[in-house]
Amino acid sequence: MTVKIREKERAAILSSLGAGVVPAIGLQHVQVGRKAELAALINDLQRVESGGAAVRFVVGRFGSGKSFFLNLLKAVALERKLVVANADITTDRRLNGGGGVARALFTELTRNIATRAKPEGGALASIVERWIGDLAHQVTSSGGSDADVHARIAQTLRPLQDLVSGYDFATVLSAYYRGHAEHNAELQTAAVRWLRGEFTTKTEARTALGVRTIIDDESIYDYLKLMAAFVRLAGYAGLVVCVDELVVLSHRLNNSASRDRNYEAILRIVNDCLQGSVEGLMFIFAATDDCLTDQRRGLFSYEALATRLAENRFAANGLVDLSGPVIRLASLTPEDCFVLLCNVRRVFARGENEQSVLSDQAIEHYLHSCHQRMGAASFQTPRETIKDFVGLLNVLEQNPGADWRTLVGGLTTRAPAEPPPEPDAPSEPVAPAHTIATQTIATQTDKPAKPTDKEDDLASFKM
């Protein structure tokens, strides 16, 4: 049965893949492989639906499909009636830090909250509006007043008072209903701003909403747990938090103390999720191999994380264990790559008459050319393979007289540049003339001392 591709999805998929990024919609048309990994994460989603918690680290090389896998899991979670919040780690958005960097990550997460009705994000206001509207309708339809609605809101949110700022959370939602009943859009906006962590001072929050606390850098994880509990009260199965680009913490954050504080925040999340201390919450982090295993800057440089994220020693020689926190994305086989390119061709052809765009033989020749041109790594990181394939399809479409044999055969080999040969002895920087003279005099009187093993590699460069 031929599935017709909508023009909106086709344009989004081809433009995203052609630029080397992950499309936000239409993932089901190009997804291939990752069956075992996806099944393991679906089991985690089921645990969240039953009131449990989970944490996962999706690890792979650049271009191996980590972001695609996260977006695919997001689509599955939305279909299972979970709320998904996603954000990328940057130097200005981190799990821990001063100056509002941690609060900026929380704001980005809450702005990108998605539901099945609003998969593109921005669904926080609609979640609050729907929950309060249903609650108010139940009370007013039975003859209740606005005071009864406020009392019902406080009663329903009473289980949240055991969490951090649970009382203020209920006060903010009551203020949102008051703005709804009084047609005060400014009060409703202030309530949503507080939920997103956009207030910078407690004085501003107290003036606008009458609460004494705000979401700051030290409490974003506590408020994520509070948000997970709220969405379950609102009728959803739980909250899934997707955090991408974890490599920024390890290899772009130069301050070791800042890295350790962020790793402590990750450790707290791992402990709570593995021990079952939270309900209805799942964290998914995307990281590279170096971000995980680097003993100097990666997660394994923090001993507590290294022991918790260590892989099963018995999962070797082709054996896998997907029950641990770390999931390594396996390399795509040549067969998977062929199916993937066939899916891209189907999207390009709008699901109709695919062979007229490019034959199966042409795809096989293209994959063979990629293997010779980029080496075996093309099957491990399919980003470049797909990007060039979309470019090939675009050229064939815009140039009807072009032959794919000429285009594929004309691709030149991009061999990696060989590093220059190392000299027999390490070269030293040229010192000024007066320094050379001083060293010459010293050489005539004393022999130079040999560097000890305790000195670092830059000892020979010290002047």
C-alpha positions, 0 to 999 in steps of 0.5 A, spaced: 500 500 500 502 506 497 502 512 503 502 519 500 506 524 503 503 530 504 507 536 501 508 540 508 512 533 511 515 532 504 518 539 504 520 539 511 524 532 511 528 534 504 530 541 507 532 538 514 536 532 511 539 536 505 542 541 511 544 535 515 539 537 521 533 532 524 526 534 521 521 536 526 515 532 523 514 526 518 519 522 522 515 515 521 517 516 513 524 515 514 525 511 520 529 505 519 533 500 524 534 502 532 528 497 533 531 494 540 533 501 542 526 503 541 523 497 544 527 499 551 525 506 551 518 504 550 519 500 556 521 506 560 515 510 557 511 504 560 514 505 567 513 512 567 505 511 565 505 507 571 508 512 576 515 510 575 521 514 573 527 513 568 533 516 566 537 514 559 543 516 556 543 516 548 551 515 546 553 516 539 558 519 534 557 526 531 551 524 526 550 517 528 542 519 529 542 521 536 537 527 535 533 523 530 532 518 535 530 523 540 525 526 536 522 519 534 522 517 541 518 524 542 513 522 537 512 515 540 511 519 547 506 524 544 502 518 542 502 515 548 499 521 551 505 523 555 508 531 555 515 532 552 519 538 554 526 538 550 532 543 549 539 543 547 545 545 552 549 551 551 554 555 554 548 559 556 543 554 558 546 549 563 543 544 568 547 548 574 550 555 574 549 562 576 547 568 572 540 565 570 544 560 566 540 554 569 533 558 569 534 559 562 534 552 561 528 551 564 525 556 560 527 553 554 524 546 556 517 549 558 517 553 552 518 547 548 513 543 552 509 539 547 503 535 547 499 530 542 494 536 540 500 541 540 506 537 538 510 543 535 511 546 542 508 552 546 503 547 550 504 549 557 498 555 557 493 550 553 495 544 559 493 549 564 487 552 560 484 545 559 485 543 566 482 549 569 477 550 564 474 542 566 475 543 573 471 550 573 466 547 569 465 541 573 464 546 579 459 551 576 455 546 572 453 543 579 451 550 582 458 552 585 461 559 585 468 562 583 470 561 591 468 554 590 472 553 584 478 556 588 477 551 593 477 545 588 483 548 585 487 548 592 484 541 594 486 538 587 493 540 588 494 538 595 498 532 593 503 537 590 504 541 597 509 536 599 514 538 593 518 544 593 514 550 592 507 546 591 503 551 595 506 557 591 504 553 585 497 552 587 497 560 588 499 561 581 494 556 578 488 560 582 491 567 580 490 564 572 483 562 574 482 569 577 484 572 570 480 567 566 474 569 570 475 576 570 477 576 563 484 579 565 489 577 560 495 580 564 494 576 570 493 570 566 500 572 562 503 573 569 501 566 571 504 563 565 511 567 566 511 564 573 510 557 570 516 558 565 521 561 570 521 568 566 520 572 573 527 574 575 526 577 582 521 575 587 519 582 588 516 582 581 513 576 582 510 578 589 507 584 586 504 580 580 501 574 583 502 574 590 507 569 591 514 569 595 518 565 591 520 564 583 524 559 579 531 560 580 538 557 578 538 552 584 531 549 584 530 548 576 530 540 577 525 541 583 520 545 579 521 539 573 519 534 578 513 539 580 511 540 573 511 532 572 506 531 578 502 537 575 501 534 568 499 527 571 493 531 575 492 534 569 490 527 565 497 526 562 501 520 563 507 523 565 513 528 563 519 526 558 525 531 558 529 530 552 536 534 553 541 534 547 548 536 546 550 534 553 557 535 550 557 542 551 558 541 558 564 536 557 568 540 552 566 547 551 565 548 559 572 550 560 571 551 568 572 544 571 568 547 577 562 548 573 563 542 570 563 538 576 557 542 579 553 540 572 555 533 573 553 533 580 546 535 578 546 530 573 548 525 579 542 527 583 537 526 577 540 519 576 540 517 583 532 519 584 530 516 577 534 509 578 532 509 586 524 511 584 524 517 588 520 521 583 514 519 579 512 520 572 518 523 570 523 521 565 530 524 563 533 522 556 540 525 555 544 525 548 551 525 548 557 523 544 562 517 546 568 522 548 562 526 553 561 520 556 568 516 557 573 522 557 577 521 563 579 528 564 573 532 562 567 527 560 562 524 565 566 519 567 571 524 570 566 524 576 567 518 579 560 517 582 557 518 575 562 513 572 560 507 577 553 508 575 554 509 568 559 503 567 557 498 562 555 491 563 562 487 563 558 481 560 555 485 554 561 483 550 563 480 543 556 482 540 552 481 546 548 487 548 544 489 555 539 495 554 537 495 561 542 500 563 542 507 563 547 508 557 544 506 550 549 506 545 547 507 538 549 501 534 552 502 527 547 502 521 548 496 517 549 497 509 542 494 508 539 499 513 542 504 509 539 502 503 532 502 506 533 509 509 535 511 502 529 508 499 525 511 504 528 518 502 527 517 495 519 515 497 519 522 500 522 525 494 517 522 490 511 524 494 510 516 495 508 515 488 512 512 482 519 511 486 523 508 481 522 514 476 526 518 480 532 513 481 532 506 481 534 501 486 541 499 482 543 507 482 542 507 490 546 501 490 552 504 486 551 510 490 552 507 497 558 503 494 561 510 492 560 513 499 563 507 502 569 508 497 569 515 498 568 516 505 570 509 508 566 505 512 564 510 517 559 512 512 555 507 515 556 509 522 554 516 521 549 517 515 548 524 516 553 526 510 550 520 506 543 522 506 545 529 505 549 528 499 543 523 497 538 529 497 543 533 493 543 528 488 536 527 487 535 535 487 540 535 481 536 530 477 530 533 478 532 540 476 536 537 470 532 532 467 538 531 462 543 529 467 545 522 468 546 519 475 552 515 473 556 521 471 554 524 477 556 518 482 562 517 478 564 524 478 565 524 486 572 525 488 575 521 493 575 525 500 581 522 503 583 525 510 589 529 510 595 526 513 599 529 519 606 531 517 611 527 519 614 528 526 621 530 527 626 526 530 627 531 536 621 535 539 623 542 536 623 548 541 621 555 540 626 560 538 629 564 544 631 571 544 638 573 543 640 575 550 636 569 552 641 564 548 647 568 550 645 566 557 643 559 556 650 558 552 654 561 558 650 556 563 652 550 558 659 552 559 659 551 566 653 546 568 650 541 565 642 542 563 638 538 568 634 532 565 626 533 566 623 529 571 617 524 570 613 529 574 613 534 570 608 535 564 609 535 557 610 542 556 616 542 561 621 542 554 617 549 552 619 552 559 624 558 558 
